[in-house]
């Protein structure tokens, strides 16, 4: 099945979108097409289902929503594109860990497509990173992802910082890491439209899942099926 991609109304409140994703995952059947929802949120902090409140340092007037994704605290706001990837992982033949890597690869590939140099993973610190454009010795985080898997179907997704006010990240320990530098594509010298970046990211996610399906099919009946997925895996990266 092809992946349907659509933009949600911009900017969008976080909680209604999250509840719509959860309802979609709970009601879908084996025939339900996979979808990617592209979104730009109003300012909001979110805490994962096991998130620790001490990572909220100074939320101020920005609302805080505790949700069911994996991970700790993060920020969503204007100038950041979020790709909510709603996939049946069993149908795609994907293990959870493979799917997380696919989302990371999609973000890394998108950044490279737009000329951001050095996009990579950072051992021991989930997410996608780039060399600090301000000259710091440590890598800076430019994309975060968290997922929830319910009955073999994934929702939530990946958030990529395009051109945004980064100050709200100072109000939290981003993804649970004190002092973690957070940057966007603009800080890396790349000026790109949010819609353009979002559609490129969605294309890479959809293409990655399609390639995975094709690869599994080409392996024939001897290919091992994915490990069983429980009703409530929450993963962050």
N, CA and C atoms as a LAMMPS dump frame, in Angstrom:
ITEM: TIMESTEP
0
ITEM: NUMBER OF ATOMS
711
ITEM: BOX BOUNDS ff ff ff
-5.0000000000000000e+02 5.0000000000000000e+02
-5.0000000000000000e+02 5.0000000000000000e+02
-5.0000000000000000e+02 5.0000000000000000e+02
ITEM: ATOMS id mol type element x y z
1 1 1 N 0.836 -1.197 0
2 1 2 C 0 0 0
3 1 3 C 0.873 1.251 0
4 2 1 N 0.468 2.265 -0.737
5 2 2 C 1.179 3.532 -0.729
6 2 3 C 0.943 4.244 0.599
7 3 1 N 1.871 5.144 0.922
8 3 2 C 1.756 5.928 2.146
9 3 3 C 1.097 7.257 1.815
10 4 1 N -0.02 7.549 2.448
11 4 2 C -0.693 8.822 2.26
12 4 3 C -0.062 9.86 3.177
13 5 1 N 0.331 11 2.617
14 5 2 C 0.941 12.074 3.394
15 5 3 C 0.034 13.291 3.352
16 6 1 N -0.206 13.884 4.515
17 6 2 C -1.042 15.08 4.537
18 6 3 C -0.561 16.04 5.61
19 7 1 N -0.777 17.305 5.353
20 7 2 C -0.473 18.346 6.327
21 7 3 C -1.676 18.584 7.218
22 8 1 N -1.436 18.693 8.509
23 8 2 C -2.463 19.115 9.433
24 8 3 C -2.529 20.64 9.44
25 9 1 N -3.629 21.175 9.954
26 9 2 C -3.763 22.618 10.041
27 9 3 C -2.616 23.205 10.857
28 10 1 N -2.054 24.305 10.38
29 10 2 C -0.901 24.927 11.037
30 10 3 C -1.271 26.31 11.577
31 11 1 N -0.802 26.618 12.809
32 11 2 C -0.181 25.692 13.769
33 11 3 C -1.256 24.872 14.474
34 12 1 N -0.872 23.711 14.972
35 12 2 C -1.823 22.795 15.589
36 12 3 C -1.542 22.651 17.075
37 13 1 N -2.601 22.582 17.872
38 13 2 C -2.445 22.234 19.281
39 13 3 C -1.99 20.785 19.38
40 14 1 N -1.15 20.504 20.371
41 14 2 C -0.552 19.166 20.464
42 14 3 C -1.569 18.102 20.87
43 15 1 N -2.326 18.362 21.928
44 15 2 C -3.132 17.295 22.517
45 15 3 C -4.167 16.712 21.564
46 16 1 N -4.911 17.522 20.796
47 16 2 C -5.862 16.907 19.853
48 16 3 C -5.181 16.033 18.795
49 17 1 N -3.999 16.44 18.355
50 17 2 C -3.281 15.626 17.366
51 17 3 C -2.863 14.296 17.971
52 18 1 N -2.335 14.346 19.191
53 18 2 C -1.925 13.109 19.862
54 18 3 C -3.121 12.17 20.04
55 19 1 N -4.237 12.698 20.475
56 19 2 C -5.409 11.85 20.7
57 19 3 C -5.932 11.273 19.378
58 20 1 N -5.829 12.035 18.308
59 20 2 C -6.246 11.523 17.001
60 20 3 C -5.326 10.402 16.535
61 21 1 N -4.025 10.541 16.783
62 21 2 C -3.088 9.468 16.434
63 21 3 C -3.404 8.188 17.193
64 22 1 N -3.641 8.348 18.482
65 22 2 C -3.923 7.178 19.315
66 22 3 C -5.206 6.487 18.869
67 23 1 N -6.224 7.271 18.568
68 23 2 C -7.478 6.693 18.094
69 23 3 C -7.284 5.97 16.76
70 24 1 N -6.474 6.556 15.894
71 24 2 C -6.179 5.932 14.596
72 24 3 C -5.515 4.575 14.807
73 25 1 N -4.537 4.513 15.72
74 25 2 C -3.831 3.256 15.972
75 25 3 C -4.759 2.203 16.562
76 26 1 N -5.673 2.625 17.415
77 26 2 C -6.567 1.671 18.08
78 26 3 C -7.648 1.136 17.149
79 27 1 N -8.026 1.924 16.15
80 27 2 C -9.147 1.532 15.297
81 27 3 C -8.72 0.902 13.975
82 28 1 N -7.442 0.985 13.636
83 28 2 C -7.042 0.513 12.32
84 28 3 C -7.087 -1.005 12.23
85 29 1 N -7.237 -1.512 11.018
86 29 2 C -7.239 -2.943 10.742
87 29 3 C -6.055 -3.278 9.851
88 30 1 N -5.94 -4.532 9.486
89 30 2 C -4.835 -4.951 8.627
90 30 3 C -4.912 -4.293 7.252
91 31 1 N -6.095 -3.799 6.881
92 31 2 C -6.276 -3.155 5.585
93 31 3 C -6.075 -1.64 5.637
94 32 1 N -5.913 -1.073 6.804
95 32 2 C -5.802 0.385 6.925
96 32 3 C -4.497 0.87 6.305
97 33 1 N -4.549 1.833 5.388
98 33 2 C -3.302 2.333 4.779
99 33 3 C -2.435 3.046 5.818
100 34 1 N -1.137 2.953 5.627
101 34 2 C -0.213 3.727 6.442
102 34 3 C -0.318 5.199 6.061
103 35 1 N -0.028 6.068 7.019
104 35 2 C -0.11 7.503 6.782
105 35 3 C 1.052 8.217 7.448
106 36 1 N 1.393 9.392 6.912
107 36 2 C 2.308 10.323 7.563
108 36 3 C 1.579 11.647 7.694
109 37 1 N 1.468 12.138 8.924
110 37 2 C 0.859 13.44 9.176
111 37 3 C 1.976 14.441 9.428
112 38 1 N 2.021 15.488 8.644
113 38 2 C 3.011 16.543 8.816
114 38 3 C 2.384 17.688 9.587
115 39 1 N 3.152 18.247 10.511
116 39 2 C 2.557 19.163 11.466
117 39 3 C 3.566 20.2 11.934
118 40 1 N 3.071 21.393 12.235
119 40 2 C 3.818 22.431 12.932
120 40 3 C 2.973 22.823 14.137
121 41 1 N 3.522 22.669 15.337
122 41 2 C 2.73 22.867 16.551
123 41 3 C 2.831 24.279 17.11
124 42 1 N 1.798 24.653 17.857
125 42 2 C 1.91 25.782 18.761
126 42 3 C 2.879 25.388 19.882
127 43 1 N 3.485 26.35 20.568
128 43 2 C 4.466 26.002 21.604
129 43 3 C 3.9 25.057 22.66
130 44 1 N 4.662 24.001 22.941
131 44 2 C 4.244 23.013 23.942
132 44 3 C 5.467 22.204 24.373
133 45 1 N 5.519 21.884 25.65
134 45 2 C 6.462 20.886 26.151
135 45 3 C 5.71 19.573 26.294
136 46 1 N 6.358 18.465 25.96
137 46 2 C 5.751 17.156 26.18
138 46 3 C 6.699 16.29 26.995
139 47 1 N 6.102 15.462 27.82
140 47 2 C 6.829 14.467 28.611
141 47 3 C 6.37 13.086 28.185
142 48 1 N 7.317 12.179 27.963
143 48 2 C 6.963 10.813 27.634
144 48 3 C 6.288 10.112 28.797
145 49 1 N 5.785 8.909 28.527
146 49 2 C 4.965 8.233 29.536
147 49 3 C 5.735 7.927 30.813
148 50 1 N 7.053 7.789 30.726
149 50 2 C 7.879 7.582 31.924
150 50 3 C 8.756 8.801 32.197
151 51 1 N 8.397 9.946 31.606
152 51 2 C 9.196 11.15 31.741
153 51 3 C 9.233 11.666 33.175
154 52 1 N 10.379 12.211 33.568
155 52 2 C 10.587 12.722 34.921
156 52 3 C 10.39 14.229 34.93
157 53 1 N 9.578 14.698 35.844
158 53 2 C 9.219 16.115 35.851
159 53 3 C 10.388 17.035 36.192
160 54 1 N 11.431 16.49 36.813
161 54 2 C 12.561 17.372 37.117
162 54 3 C 13.313 17.807 35.858
163 55 1 N 12.997 17.193 34.715
164 55 2 C 13.603 17.652 33.457
165 55 3 C 12.884 18.892 32.912
166 56 1 N 11.77 19.278 33.533
167 56 2 C 11.107 20.544 33.216
168 56 3 C 11.697 21.604 34.146
169 57 1 N 12.616 22.387 33.647
170 57 2 C 13.353 23.326 34.489
171 57 3 C 12.574 24.601 34.738
172 58 1 N 12.075 25.21 33.686
173 58 2 C 11.366 26.49 33.796
174 58 3 C 10.384 26.606 32.643
175 59 1 N 9.268 25.863 32.705
176 59 2 C 8.331 25.87 31.577
177 59 3 C 7.639 27.204 31.361
178 60 1 N 7.584 28.047 32.41
179 60 2 C 6.95 29.346 32.244
180 60 3 C 5.503 29.205 31.801
181 61 1 N 5.121 29.983 30.79
182 61 2 C 3.747 29.955 30.324
183 61 3 C 3.48 28.943 29.224
184 62 1 N 4.474 28.133 28.874
185 62 2 C 4.284 27.127 27.821
186 62 3 C 3.593 25.908 28.424
187 63 1 N 2.486 25.445 27.836
188 63 2 C 1.786 24.286 28.412
189 63 3 C 2.632 23.023 28.348
190 64 1 N 2.356 22.126 29.298
191 64 2 C 3.043 20.832 29.374
192 64 3 C 2.005 19.732 29.203
193 65 1 N 2.286 18.784 28.31
194 65 2 C 1.393 17.648 28.08
195 65 3 C 2.177 16.36 28.31
196 66 1 N 1.664 15.511 29.192
197 66 2 C 2.247 14.176 29.344
198 66 3 C 1.535 13.246 28.362
199 67 1 N 2.322 12.567 27.542
200 67 2 C 1.747 11.72 26.491
201 67 3 C 2.291 10.301 26.605
202 68 1 N 1.989 9.459 25.629
203 68 2 C 2.329 8.043 25.726
204 68 3 C 3.507 7.624 24.856
205 69 1 N 4.26 8.587 24.327
206 69 2 C 5.472 8.197 23.596
207 69 3 C 6.558 7.817 24.591
208 70 1 N 7.651 7.266 24.08
209 70 2 C 8.799 7.04 24.925
210 70 3 C 9.56 8.332 25.144
211 71 1 N 10.471 8.32 26.119
212 71 2 C 11.385 9.422 26.292
213 71 3 C 11.005 10.416 27.358
214 72 1 N 11.817 11.454 27.445
215 72 2 C 11.697 12.451 28.488
216 72 3 C 11.033 13.73 27.945
217 73 1 N 11.611 14.879 28.261
218 73 2 C 11.004 16.155 27.886
219 73 3 C 11.508 16.64 26.541
220 74 1 N 10.608 17.201 25.755
221 74 2 C 11.006 17.87 24.529
222 74 3 C 10.082 19.068 24.298
223 75 1 N 10.446 19.852 23.296
224 75 2 C 9.676 21.056 22.966
225 75 3 C 9.26 20.992 21.51
226 76 1 N 8.025 21.39 21.23
227 76 2 C 7.543 21.573 19.872
228 76 3 C 7.065 23.009 19.727
229 77 1 N 7.315 23.593 18.559
230 77 2 C 6.855 24.952 18.342
231 77 3 C 7.004 25.368 16.895
232 78 1 N 6.56 26.585 16.576
233 78 2 C 6.652 27.087 15.203
234 78 3 C 8.09 27.027 14.683
235 79 1 N 8.206 26.652 13.412
236 79 2 C 9.521 26.53 12.8
237 79 3 C 10.138 25.151 12.922
238 80 1 N 9.428 24.249 13.559
239 80 2 C 9.857 22.843 13.664
240 80 3 C 8.823 21.993 12.94
241 81 1 N 9.276 21.086 12.082
242 81 2 C 8.349 20.194 11.403
243 81 3 C 8.338 18.851 12.119
244 82 1 N 7.129 18.344 12.348
245 82 2 C 6.969 17.041 12.973
246 82 3 C 6.32 16.104 11.961
247 83 1 N 6.928 14.955 11.754
248 83 2 C 6.364 13.927 10.878
249 83 3 C 5.832 12.81 11.766
250 84 1 N 4.532 12.731 11.887
251 84 2 C 3.902 11.664 12.652
252 84 3 C 3.701 10.478 11.708
253 85 1 N 4.43 9.415 11.971
254 85 2 C 4.467 8.263 11.071
255 85 3 C 3.595 7.15 11.644
256 86 1 N 2.514 6.852 10.954
257 86 2 C 1.509 5.896 11.43
258 86 3 C 1.614 4.637 10.574
259 87 1 N 2.401 3.689 11.047
260 87 2 C 2.729 2.509 10.252
261 87 3 C 2.383 1.225 10.977
262 88 1 N 1.919 0.256 10.193
263 88 2 C 1.738 -1.113 10.668
264 88 3 C 3.101 -1.802 10.521
265 89 1 N 3.795 -1.981 11.627
266 89 2 C 5.15 -2.522 11.556
267 89 3 C 5.157 -3.992 11.169
268 90 1 N 4.144 -4.719 11.553
269 90 2 C 4.094 -6.132 11.159
270 90 3 C 3.968 -6.25 9.644
271 91 1 N 3.084 -5.453 9.074
272 91 2 C 2.878 -5.51 7.622
273 91 3 C 4.137 -5.081 6.876
274 92 1 N 4.861 -4.122 7.461
275 92 2 C 6.099 -3.654 6.833
276 92 3 C 7.257 -4.612 7.044
277 93 1 N 7.109 -5.565 7.965
278 93 2 C 8.203 -6.477 8.26
279 93 3 C 9.325 -5.83 9.045
280 94 1 N 8.97 -4.921 9.941
281 94 2 C 9.975 -4.153 10.671
282 94 3 C 9.964 -4.489 12.154
283 95 1 N 11.143 -4.746 12.691
284 95 2 C 11.325 -4.778 14.124
285 95 3 C 11.305 -3.336 14.642
286 96 1 N 11.006 -3.167 15.918
287 96 2 C 10.966 -1.828 16.492
288 96 3 C 12.309 -1.127 16.316
289 97 1 N 13.395 -1.826 16.629
290 97 2 C 14.717 -1.192 16.524
291 97 3 C 15.033 -0.791 15.086
292 98 1 N 14.643 -1.625 14.124
293 98 2 C 14.852 -1.283 12.713
294 98 3 C 14.055 -0.04 12.328
295 99 1 N 12.853 0.063 12.857
296 99 2 C 11.994 1.199 12.531
297 99 3 C 12.567 2.494 13.102
298 100 1 N 13.056 2.442 14.323
299 100 2 C 13.698 3.613 14.917
300 100 3 C 14.893 4.046 14.066
301 101 1 N 15.705 3.096 13.643
302 101 2 C 16.86 3.421 12.795
303 101 3 C 16.409 4.02 11.463
304 102 1 N 15.303 3.522 10.923
305 102 2 C 14.777 4.059 9.666
306 102 3 C 14.379 5.526 9.816
307 103 1 N 13.728 5.87 10.924
308 103 2 C 13.341 7.263 11.157
309 103 3 C 14.579 8.146 11.313
310 104 1 N 15.572 7.657 12.03
311 104 2 C 16.818 8.408 12.163
312 104 3 C 17.47 8.628 10.804
313 105 1 N 17.535 7.557 10.011
314 105 2 C 18.151 7.663 8.685
315 105 3 C 17.406 8.668 7.809
316 106 1 N 16.078 8.705 7.933
317 106 2 C 15.295 9.652 7.14
318 106 3 C 15.643 11.088 7.515
319 107 1 N 15.796 11.36 8.799
320 107 2 C 16.158 12.707 9.235
321 107 3 C 17.57 13.066 8.795
322 108 1 N 18.494 12.13 8.939
323 108 2 C 19.885 12.37 8.524
324 108 3 C 19.951 12.63 7.024
325 109 1 N 19.249 11.815 6.242
326 109 2 C 19.247 11.993 4.802
327 109 3 C 18.638 13.311 4.377
328 110 1 N 17.557 13.717 5.05
329 110 2 C 16.922 14.995 4.732
330 110 3 C 17.872 16.154 5.012
331 111 1 N 18.537 16.116 6.143
332 111 2 C 19.493 17.177 6.476
333 111 3 C 20.602 17.252 5.433
334 112 1 N 21.101 16.139 5.019
335 112 2 C 22.16 16.128 3.997
336 112 3 C 21.62 16.664 2.668
337 113 1 N 20.383 16.316 2.34
338 113 2 C 19.787 16.812 1.096
339 113 3 C 19.762 18.339 1.055
340 114 1 N 19.575 18.954 2.211
341 114 2 C 19.491 20.414 2.28
342 114 3 C 20.83 21.076 2.598
343 115 1 N 21.881 20.287 2.605
344 115 2 C 23.211 20.85 2.75
345 115 3 C 23.727 20.98 4.166
346 116 1 N 23.041 20.365 5.135
347 116 2 C 23.546 20.366 6.509
348 116 3 C 24.626 19.291 6.611
349 117 1 N 25.819 19.708 6.939
350 117 2 C 26.955 18.8 6.947
351 117 3 C 27.103 18.097 8.297
352 118 1 N 27.51 16.84 8.247
353 118 2 C 27.881 16.113 9.454
354 118 3 C 26.741 15.557 10.267
355 119 1 N 25.523 15.498 9.729
356 119 2 C 24.4 14.931 10.479
357 119 3 C 24.683 13.473 10.812
358 120 1 N 24.433 13.1 12.064
359 120 2 C 24.837 11.767 12.504
360 120 3 C 24.08 11.359 13.765
361 121 1 N 24.294 10.126 14.186
362 121 2 C 23.871 9.668 15.496
363 121 3 C 24.983 9.969 16.508
364 122 1 N 24.623 9.963 17.773
365 122 2 C 25.598 10.174 18.842
366 122 3 C 25.512 8.999 19.802
367 123 1 N 26.574 8.219 19.946
368 123 2 C 26.521 7.051 20.82
369 123 3 C 26.082 7.424 22.238
370 124 1 N 25.118 6.677 22.741
371 124 2 C 24.653 6.865 24.096
372 124 3 C 23.686 8.009 24.296
373 125 1 N 23.373 8.748 23.235
374 125 2 C 22.452 9.89 23.346
375 125 3 C 21.523 9.859 22.144
376 126 1 N 20.318 9.329 22.3
377 126 2 C 19.417 9.146 21.162
378 126 3 C 19.106 10.441 20.422
379 127 1 N 18.787 10.309 19.129
380 127 2 C 18.414 11.455 18.312
381 127 3 C 19.351 11.642 17.137
382 128 1 N 19.228 12.784 16.466
383 128 2 C 20.094 13.134 15.34
384 128 3 C 20.84 14.415 15.696
385 129 1 N 22.119 14.431 15.413
386 129 2 C 23.014 15.499 15.846
387 129 3 C 23.811 16.058 14.678
388 130 1 N 24.339 17.261 14.886
389 130 2 C 25.24 17.907 13.924
390 130 3 C 26.378 18.558 14.71
391 131 1 N 27.502 18.826 14.05
392 131 2 C 28.54 19.605 14.723
393 131 3 C 27.979 20.962 15.159
394 132 1 N 28.356 21.41 16.335
395 132 2 C 27.846 22.664 16.863
396 132 3 C 28.247 23.813 15.941
397 133 1 N 27.276 24.489 15.303
398 133 2 C 27.627 25.578 14.381
399 133 3 C 28.249 26.774 15.088
400 134 1 N 28.157 26.815 16.404
401 134 2 C 28.743 27.914 17.166
402 134 3 C 30.161 27.591 17.634
403 135 1 N 30.672 26.443 17.212
404 135 2 C 32.054 26.097 17.499
405 135 3 C 32.276 25.288 18.75
406 136 1 N 31.223 24.863 19.426
407 136 2 C 31.38 24.039 20.622
408 136 3 C 31.966 22.683 20.299
409 137 1 N 32.546 22.077 21.303
410 137 2 C 33.206 20.787 21.097
411 137 3 C 32.219 19.631 20.99
412 138 1 N 31.024 19.808 21.557
413 138 2 C 30.048 18.723 21.577
414 138 3 C 29.092 18.829 20.385
415 139 1 N 28.578 17.677 19.98
416 139 2 C 27.547 17.676 18.953
417 139 3 C 26.273 18.326 19.495
418 140 1 N 25.504 18.944 18.612
419 140 2 C 24.256 19.607 18.991
420 140 3 C 23.084 18.846 18.389
421 141 1 N 21.987 18.793 19.126
422 141 2 C 20.829 18.022 18.681
423 141 3 C 19.961 18.857 17.747
424 142 1 N 19.565 18.25 16.642
425 142 2 C 18.749 18.947 15.654
426 142 3 C 17.433 18.219 15.374
427 143 1 N 17.329 16.963 15.779
428 143 2 C 16.087 16.206 15.581
429 143 3 C 15.918 15.201 16.709
430 144 1 N 14.685 15.046 17.144
431 144 2 C 14.353 14.076 18.185
432 144 3 C 13.227 13.193 17.692
433 145 1 N 13.181 11.972 18.205
434 145 2 C 12.064 11.121 17.82
435 145 3 C 11.625 10.259 18.987
436 146 1 N 10.357 9.976 18.983
437 146 2 C 9.775 9.081 19.966
438 146 3 C 8.618 8.351 19.322
439 147 1 N 8.425 7.095 19.686
440 147 2 C 7.313 6.349 19.103
441 147 3 C 6.556 5.602 20.18
442 148 1 N 5.384 5.196 19.813
443 148 2 C 4.568 4.29 20.603
444 148 3 C 4.092 3.194 19.669
445 149 1 N 4.154 1.948 20.122
446 149 2 C 3.675 0.825 19.325
447 149 3 C 2.514 0.177 20.061
448 150 1 N 1.368 0.162 19.41
449 150 2 C 0.16 -0.429 19.989
450 150 3 C -0.38 -1.467 19.009
451 151 1 N -0.454 -2.723 19.469
452 151 2 C -0.95 -3.811 18.628
453 151 3 C -0.191 -3.895 17.299
454 152 1 N 1.109 -3.676 17.376
455 152 2 C 1.946 -3.795 16.184
456 152 3 C 1.967 -2.582 15.295
457 153 1 N 1.25 -1.511 15.683
458 153 2 C 1.181 -0.31 14.852
459 153 3 C 1.823 0.869 15.583
460 154 1 N 2.654 1.604 14.861
461 154 2 C 3.42 2.7 15.445
462 154 3 C 2.748 4.036 15.192
463 155 1 N 2.893 4.926 16.166
464 155 2 C 2.517 6.322 15.971
465 155 3 C 3.49 7.206 16.728
466 156 1 N 3.245 8.511 16.772
467 156 2 C 4.238 9.549 17.072
468 156 3 C 5.257 9.544 15.924
469 157 1 N 6.463 10.051 16.11
470 157 2 C 7.372 10.126 14.967
471 157 3 C 8.623 10.932 15.254
472 158 1 N 8.974 11.827 14.311
473 158 2 C 10.245 12.542 14.385
474 158 3 C 10.005 14.044 14.22
475 159 1 N 10.714 14.837 15.031
476 159 2 C 10.617 16.296 14.982
477 159 3 C 11.96 16.858 14.54
478 160 1 N 11.945 17.678 13.493
479 160 2 C 13.167 18.248 12.919
480 160 3 C 13.106 19.766 13.026
481 161 1 N 14.136 20.345 13.623
482 161 2 C 14.196 21.795 13.819
483 161 3 C 14.65 22.476 12.528
484 162 1 N 13.781 23.303 11.965
485 162 2 C 14.076 23.95 10.689
486 162 3 C 14.55 25.387 10.917
487 163 1 N 13.672 26.249 11.383
488 163 2 C 14.029 27.654 11.625
489 163 3 C 13.098 28.16 12.725
490 164 1 N 13.549 28.082 13.963
491 164 2 C 12.653 28.299 15.087
492 164 3 C 13.333 29.09 16.195
493 165 1 N 12.532 29.575 17.115
494 165 2 C 13.035 30.169 18.344
495 165 3 C 13.489 29.025 19.244
496 166 1 N 14.789 28.938 19.474
497 166 2 C 15.347 27.825 20.245
498 166 3 C 15.339 28.082 21.748
499 167 1 N 14.986 29.299 22.171
500 167 2 C 15.05 29.643 23.589
501 167 3 C 14.238 28.704 24.483
502 168 1 N 13.045 28.234 24.061
503 168 2 C 12.296 27.351 24.957
504 168 3 C 13.016 26.06 25.331
505 169 1 N 13.982 25.622 24.52
506 169 2 C 14.736 24.42 24.893
507 169 3 C 15.54 24.645 26.169
508 170 1 N 15.815 25.914 26.508
509 170 2 C 16.541 26.213 27.74
510 170 3 C 15.671 25.974 28.969
511 171 1 N 14.368 25.836 28.773
512 171 2 C 13.459 25.589 29.882
513 171 3 C 13.353 24.135 30.279
514 172 1 N 14.069 23.256 29.584
515 172 2 C 14.035 21.82 29.883
516 172 3 C 15.438 21.237 29.763
517 173 1 N 15.591 20.01 30.245
518 173 2 C 16.731 19.184 29.872
519 173 3 C 16.29 18.413 28.628
520 174 1 N 16.701 18.859 27.439
521 174 2 C 16.155 18.239 26.215
522 174 3 C 16.384 16.728 26.193
523 175 1 N 15.285 15.997 26.079
524 175 2 C 15.335 14.537 26.026
525 175 3 C 16.012 13.941 27.261
526 176 1 N 16.036 14.727 28.351
527 176 2 C 16.596 14.237 29.601
528 176 3 C 18.075 14.463 29.785
529 177 1 N 18.705 15.254 28.899
530 177 2 C 20.15 15.486 28.972
531 177 3 C 20.421 16.928 29.384
532 178 1 N 20.936 17.113 30.592
533 178 2 C 21.219 18.455 31.093
534 178 3 C 22.291 19.12 30.237
535 179 1 N 22.041 20.382 29.87
536 179 2 C 23.026 21.151 29.13
537 179 3 C 23.173 20.788 27.668
538 180 1 N 22.282 19.968 27.153
539 180 2 C 22.383 19.561 25.748
540 180 3 C 22.094 20.751 24.83
541 181 1 N 23.013 21.02 23.923
542 181 2 C 22.837 22.102 22.952
543 181 3 C 21.838 21.671 21.884
544 182 1 N 20.879 22.539 21.586
545 182 2 C 19.884 22.267 20.553
546 182 3 C 19.997 23.329 19.469
547 183 1 N 19.989 22.906 18.206
548 183 2 C 20.133 23.829 17.078
549 183 3 C 19.076 23.532 16.029
550 184 1 N 19.009 24.4 15.014
551 184 2 C 18.117 24.162 13.888
552 184 3 C 18.898 24.305 12.586
553 185 1 N 18.212 24.046 11.482
554 185 2 C 18.865 24.108 10.183
555 185 3 C 19.345 25.519 9.88
556 186 1 N 18.575 26.525 10.316
557 186 2 C 18.968 27.913 10.076
558 186 3 C 20.296 28.232 10.761
559 187 1 N 20.487 27.717 11.991
560 187 2 C 21.74 27.948 12.706
561 187 3 C 22.921 27.289 11.996
562 188 1 N 22.609 26.275 11.187
563 188 2 C 23.651 25.592 10.414
564 188 3 C 23.884 26.262 9.059
565 189 1 N 23.247 27.402 8.841
566 189 2 C 23.453 28.157 7.611
567 189 3 C 22.545 27.782 6.474
568 190 1 N 21.513 26.982 6.763
569 190 2 C 20.606 26.518 5.711
570 190 3 C 19.243 27.185 5.88
571 191 1 N 18.817 27.925 4.886
572 191 2 C 17.49 28.535 4.88
573 191 3 C 16.596 27.712 3.968
574 192 1 N 15.607 27.103 4.548
575 192 2 C 14.704 26.249 3.78
576 192 3 C 13.302 26.402 4.337
577 193 1 N 12.303 26.253 3.47
578 193 2 C 10.921 26.357 3.896
579 193 3 C 10.482 25.14 4.675
580 194 1 N 9.64 25.352 5.68
581 194 2 C 9.181 24.256 6.515
582 194 3 C 8.422 23.211 5.708
583 195 1 N 7.581 23.651 4.792
584 195 2 C 6.812 22.706 3.979
585 195 3 C 7.742 21.875 3.104
586 196 1 N 8.709 22.52 2.511
587 196 2 C 9.66 21.815 1.656
588 196 3 C 10.429 20.756 2.451
589 197 1 N 10.885 21.123 3.637
590 197 2 C 11.63 20.173 4.466
591 197 3 C 10.714 19.036 4.918
592 198 1 N 9.501 19.378 5.339
593 198 2 C 8.579 18.346 5.797
594 198 3 C 8.254 17.328 4.723
595 199 1 N 8.032 17.796 3.513
596 199 2 C 7.691 16.859 2.446
597 199 3 C 8.886 15.987 2.072
598 200 1 N 10.081 16.547 2.147
599 200 2 C 11.287 15.748 1.884
600 200 3 C 11.467 14.686 2.961
601 201 1 N 11.224 15.058 4.21
602 201 2 C 11.333 14.101 5.313
603 201 3 C 10.31 12.986 5.158
604 202 1 N 9.068 13.345 4.844
605 202 2 C 8.027 12.332 4.662
606 202 3 C 8.367 11.392 3.515
607 203 1 N 8.91 11.939 2.427
608 203 2 C 9.279 11.102 1.287
609 203 3 C 10.353 10.095 1.674
610 204 1 N 11.295 10.534 2.494
611 204 2 C 12.362 9.627 2.914
612 204 3 C 11.823 8.541 3.864
613 205 1 N 10.904 8.92 4.744
614 205 2 C 10.318 7.911 5.633
615 205 3 C 9.53 6.886 4.821
616 206 1 N 8.654 7.376 3.942
617 206 2 C 7.865 6.477 3.119
618 206 3 C 8.726 5.602 2.23
619 207 1 N 9.764 6.202 1.644
620 207 2 C 10.662 5.435 0.794
621 207 3 C 11.418 4.373 1.562
622 208 1 N 11.798 4.702 2.803
623 208 2 C 12.506 3.723 3.615
624 208 3 C 11.648 2.528 3.966
625 209 1 N 10.385 2.779 4.305
626 209 2 C 9.482 1.679 4.62
627 209 3 C 9.198 0.845 3.371
628 210 1 N 9.005 1.516 2.218
629 210 2 C 8.763 0.778 0.975
630 210 3 C 9.946 -0.108 0.622
631 211 1 N 11.159 0.414 0.8
632 211 2 C 12.357 -0.378 0.509
633 211 3 C 12.451 -1.576 1.445
634 212 1 N 12.048 -1.375 2.696
635 212 2 C 12.064 -2.483 3.648
636 212 3 C 11.096 -3.576 3.223
637 213 1 N 9.889 -3.17 2.788
638 213 2 C 8.904 -4.16 2.331
639 213 3 C 9.423 -4.921 1.129
640 214 1 N 10.028 -4.191 0.182
641 214 2 C 10.553 -4.83 -1.023
642 214 3 C 11.661 -5.808 -0.67
643 215 1 N 12.525 -5.402 0.247
644 215 2 C 13.613 -6.281 0.667
645 215 3 C 13.118 -7.536 1.338
646 216 1 N 12.119 -7.41 2.19
647 216 2 C 11.551 -8.575 2.853
648 216 3 C 10.925 -9.519 1.832
649 217 1 N 10.183 -8.928 0.862
650 217 2 C 9.521 -9.762 -0.147
651 217 3 C 10.555 -10.518 -0.968
652 218 1 N 11.683 -9.86 -1.271
653 218 2 C 12.71 -10.486 -2.079
654 218 3 C 13.427 -11.611 -1.377
655 219 1 N 13.314 -11.67 -0.037
656 219 2 C 13.983 -12.724 0.718
657 219 3 C 13.226 -14.042 0.649
658 220 1 N 11.943 -13.986 0.194
659 220 2 C 11.176 -15.212 0.032
660 220 3 C 10.706 -15.792 1.35
661 221 1 N 10.158 -16.996 1.331
662 221 2 C 9.543 -17.58 2.526
663 221 3 C 10.516 -17.866 3.647
664 222 1 N 11.819 -17.896 3.36
665 222 2 C 12.782 -18.196 4.413
666 222 3 C 13.066 -16.997 5.294
667 223 1 N 12.579 -15.83 4.897
668 223 2 C 12.852 -14.626 5.677
669 223 3 C 12.19 -14.723 7.048
670 224 1 N 12.941 -14.42 8.133
671 224 2 C 12.332 -14.496 9.469
672 224 3 C 11.318 -13.381 9.672
673 225 1 N 10.183 -13.692 10.283
674 225 2 C 9.193 -12.635 10.552
675 225 3 C 9.679 -11.737 11.672
676 226 1 N 9.138 -10.536 11.759
677 226 2 C 9.499 -9.677 12.876
678 226 3 C 9.12 -10.291 14.21
679 227 1 N 9.87 -9.955 15.246
680 227 2 C 9.521 -10.423 16.59
681 227 3 C 8.153 -9.887 16.969
682 228 1 N 7.409 -10.635 17.792
683 228 2 C 6.095 -10.152 18.214
684 228 3 C 6.21 -8.783 18.885
685 229 1 N 5.239 -7.929 18.597
686 229 2 C 5.209 -6.593 19.19
687 229 3 C 4.078 -6.549 20.206
688 230 1 N 4.405 -6.14 21.398
689 230 2 C 3.396 -6.061 22.453
690 230 3 C 2.456 -4.907 22.241
691 231 1 N 1.542 -4.739 23.177
692 231 2 C 0.523 -3.716 23.032
693 231 3 C 1 -2.334 23.43
694 232 1 N 2.177 -2.239 24.055
695 232 2 C 2.526 -0.938 24.582
696 232 3 C 3.998 -0.595 24.608
697 233 1 N 4.722 -0.834 23.547
698 233 2 C 6.122 -0.42 23.502
699 233 3 C 6.208 1.086 23.287
700 234 1 N 6.996 1.757 24.11
701 234 2 C 7.269 3.185 23.909
702 234 3 C 8.766 3.359 23.766
703 235 1 N 9.174 3.998 22.682
704 235 2 C 10.584 4.099 22.354
705 235 3 C 10.917 5.537 22.012
706 236 1 N 12.099 5.984 22.408
707 236 2 C 12.548 7.311 22.046
708 236 3 C 13.91 7.236 21.414
709 237 1 N 14.171 8.145 20.492
710 237 2 C 15.515 8.266 19.922
711 237 3 C 15.702 9.646 19.358
